[in-house]
Amino acid sequence: MQTTDITNKRTRVVLIAILGLLTAIGPFSIDMYLPGFPAMATDLHTSINTISYSLSSFFIGLCIGQLISGPLLDRYGRKRPLIIGLVIYIAASIGCVLVRTPEALIVLRFIQALGCCVSMVAPRAITRDLFPLQDNAKVLSLLILLLGVSPILAPTFGSYVVAYYQWQDVFIILALIAAATLAAVIFRFRESRAPDASVSLKPRPILNAFGGVLKNPQFFTYAFAGGVSFAGLFAYLSGSPFLFMEYFGVSKTAYGAIFAVIAAGLIGSSQLNAVLLKKYSSEQLVTASILLQTIIGFVLLAGIITGVLGLYGTIAVIFLLFCTLGISSPNTAALSILPFSKEAGSASALLGALQMGLGALAAALTGVFANRTPAPLAIIIAASGLLALIILLAGQRRVKQLPQAEAAAETISEQAEEEACVMV
């Protein structure tokens, strides 16, 4: 079986481009259709909060799908699961174009996520397969940067599509992006790892592997603290269409611009993290950022309840909130996975599943407690920060200090900073 030769410069460029397309599908699937919530609610004869359940179902699909994708990618190689996943994604996207009820949309978004999750897990695995350690960090940093840029581009692009065309066109565009990626995978990607029949797909061995990861105090502490703190972002994603377009009455294009400005805080702070790691440890940055997130979350809650923030004040506070997430998230992820070598795939899949599962819960709660005011959204955001802080402070007492964690985190962050400069 032929494998990809990354010593060839052109091959490396093509491979990284394919990995970039795969990485971008997830964020675009989450964010691009958000500006269409009001139009979707009107066409499907329901409320924006009901439409938001389609976002929750997508997160649930990603949660379940990531746990399944890891073993499938190890058992059958990388290429075959990718092709099947992209075909499922394209079919579900076309189905979303044709829906006539909100229930059908919610179900199809779940199926779309099951297809999408393979494209989210595979790039990390392929990078690990093909690139040496130093280049591995650079490629992953570039993909992480793309993950940060995509949430800015997706809703901004989606707002113009919805403003000048129909919300169904968003899903047509997503299907076309996935189709182009599928063609690239079929014709330009050679298998990076041979299928391994020894990898068990039985539930018990898979659950045992995940159970072993969960028992590690460092993983448990930082994965759950990071996942709960990041749940505030998912609550915002679910509630932001109502908050800005219905409560504050901004236009679809203005919503896209607001979303881009706020998401820029996440990207900028994630790059600032590389600088901060030269002076502070990952543990220190996690503690400080989650503490700040908690404080800012309660400022948002107080401002929403009293009505003193207004539109621009709300944007400013949420921007600062995203800045704290840009620092806490990469550090909690690095510290969570670091204790593992052989089980790195299981740890990565479980980390992603926990994040998506907690995010789906936060997004669903935003819809369940909706009362035509932004108060439920603000309460969930504030509570996520406080709960994450409690988990972190309680768990850090049991976590052993691992000096290599700092070196690994600093290396990845430095590479991310270099790639950011190149992109700019």
C-alpha positions, 0 to 999 in steps of 0.5 A, spaced: 500 500 500 502 506 498 503 512 503 503 519 502 511 522 501 511 528 505 518 529 503 516 532 497 514 539 498 508 540 493 505 533 497 506 537 503 502 543 501 497 539 498 496 534 504 496 540 509 490 544 505 486 537 505 487 537 513 485 544 513 479 543 509 477 537 514 478 542 520 474 547 517 468 543 516 466 543 523 466 550 525 463 552 519 457 547 520 456 550 527 457 557 526 455 559 518 447 557 519 446 562 526 444 568 522 439 564 519 435 562 525 430 568 525 428 566 517 428 558 519 424 560 525 419 563 520 419 558 515 418 552 519 413 556 523 416 555 530 421 559 535 428 561 535 429 557 541 426 551 538 431 552 532 437 552 537 435 545 539 438 543 532 445 546 534 444 542 541 443 536 537 449 537 532 453 538 539 450 531 541 452 528 534 459 530 535 460 528 542 457 521 540 461 521 533 468 522 536 468 516 541 466 512 535 471 515 530 477 514 534 477 506 534 474 506 526 480 510 524 485 505 527 481 499 525 480 501 518 485 506 516 484 514 515 481 514 508 475 509 508 472 512 514 473 519 512 470 518 505 464 514 509 463 520 514 463 526 508 458 522 504 454 522 510 455 529 511 453 531 504 447 527 504 445 530 511 446 537 508 442 536 502 436 533 507 437 540 511 435 544 505 429 540 504 426 540 511 419 542 512 419 541 520 423 543 526 424 536 528 426 534 521 432 539 522 434 537 529 434 530 527 438 531 520 443 536 524 445 530 528 446 525 522 450 531 519 454 531 526 456 524 525 459 525 518 462 531 520 466 528 527 470 524 522 473 530 519 474 533 526 478 527 529 482 525 523 487 531 521 490 530 528 491 522 527 494 523 520 498 529 522 501 524 528 502 519 522 506 522 517 510 528 520 516 528 525 515 531 532 517 538 530 513 539 524 507 535 528 507 541 532 507 546 527 502 543 523 497 542 529 498 549 531 496 551 524 490 547 524 488 550 531 489 557 528 484 555 522 479 553 528 480 560 531 479 563 524 473 559 522 468 562 527 470 569 525 469 567 517 463 562 518 457 567 521 460 573 517 459 569 510 453 566 513 450 573 514 451 575 507 448 569 504 442 569 509 441 577 507 441 576 500 439 569 498 435 564 502 437 560 509 437 553 505 443 556 501 447 555 507 447 548 507 448 547 499 454 551 500 456 546 506 455 540 502 459 543 496 465 544 501 464 537 503 464 535 496 470 538 494 473 535 500 471 529 499 474 529 492 481 531 495 481 525 499 479 520 494 484 523 489 489 526 492 490 523 499 494 516 500 492 512 506 497 514 512 496 508 516 494 501 514 488 498 517 489 494 523 485 488 525 487 487 532 483 494 534 477 492 537 471 495 536 467 491 541 464 496 547 468 493 553 475 494 550 473 501 548 470 503 554 475 500 558 480 505 555 476 511 556 475 509 563 483 508 564 483 515 561 478 518 566 481 515 572 487 519 571 487 525 576 490 530 571 486 528 565 479 529 570 481 535 573 483 539 567 478 536 562 472 537 566 474 544 568 476 546 561 470 543 558 465 546 563 468 553 562 468 552 555 460 550 555 459 558 556 461 559 549 456 553 546 451 557 550 453 563 547 453 560 540 446 557 542 443 564 545 447 569 541 441 569 535 436 571 540 440 576 544 443 580 538 438 579 532 431 579 536 432 582 543 437 588 541 434 588 534 440 588 530 440 586 522 443 579 520 449 582 517 450 586 523 450 580 527 455 577 523 460 583 524 458 582 532 460 575 532 466 576 528 469 582 533 467 577 539 471 571 536 477 575 534 478 576 542 478 568 542 483 568 537 487 574 539 488 571 546 490 564 544 496 567 540 497 572 547 498 565 550 504 563 547 507 570 550 504 569 557 507 561 557 514 564 557 513 567 563 507 563 567 506 556 567 500 553 564 497 551 571 497 559 573 494 561 566 488 556 567 487 558 574 487 566 572 483 565 566 478 561 569 477 566 575 477 572 570 472 568 566 467 567 573 468 574 575 466 577 567 460 572 567 457 575 573 458 582 571 455 580 564 449 577 569 448 583 573 449 588 567 443 584 563 439 583 569 439 591 571 439 593 563 445 597 564 450 594 559 446 595 553 448 593 546 455 595 546 456 594 553 454 587 552 459 586 546 465 588 550 463 584 556 462 578 552 469 579 548 473 579 554 469 573 556 472 570 550 479 572 551 479 568 557 477 562 554 482 563 548 487 562 554 484 557 558 482 552 553 489 551 549 492 550 556 487 545 559 487 541 553 495 540 553 495 539 560 489 534 560 492 529 554 500 530 556 500 524 561 498 519 555 502 516 550 499 510 548 492 512 550 493 519 546 488 517 541 483 515 546 484 521 551 484 526 545 477 523 543 474 523 550 476 530 551 473 532 545 467 528 547 466 531 554 467 538 551 461 537 546 457 533 551 458 539 556 457 544 550 450 540 548 448 541 555 449 548 556 446 550 549 440 545 550 439 549 557 439 555 554 433 553 550 429 550 555 430 556 560 428 561 555 423 566 557 424 572 552 430 575 555 437 574 555 437 572 563 437 565 562 443 565 557 447 570 562 446 565 568 448 559 564 455 563 562 456 565 569 455 558 572 459 555 567 465 559 570 464 558 577 463 551 576 469 550 572 473 554 578 470 549 583 472 543 579 479 546 578 481 548 585 478 542 588 482 537 582 489 541 583 490 538 589 491 531 587 494 533 580 502 531 580 506 537 577 509 534 570 515 539 568 514 536 561 507 539 560 510 546 560 515 545 555 510 541 551 505 547 551 510 552 550 513 549 544 506 548 541 504 555 543 510 558 540 509 554 533 502 557 533 505 564 534 510 563 528 504 561 524 499 566 526 505 571 523 505 568 517 498 568 516 497 575 517 
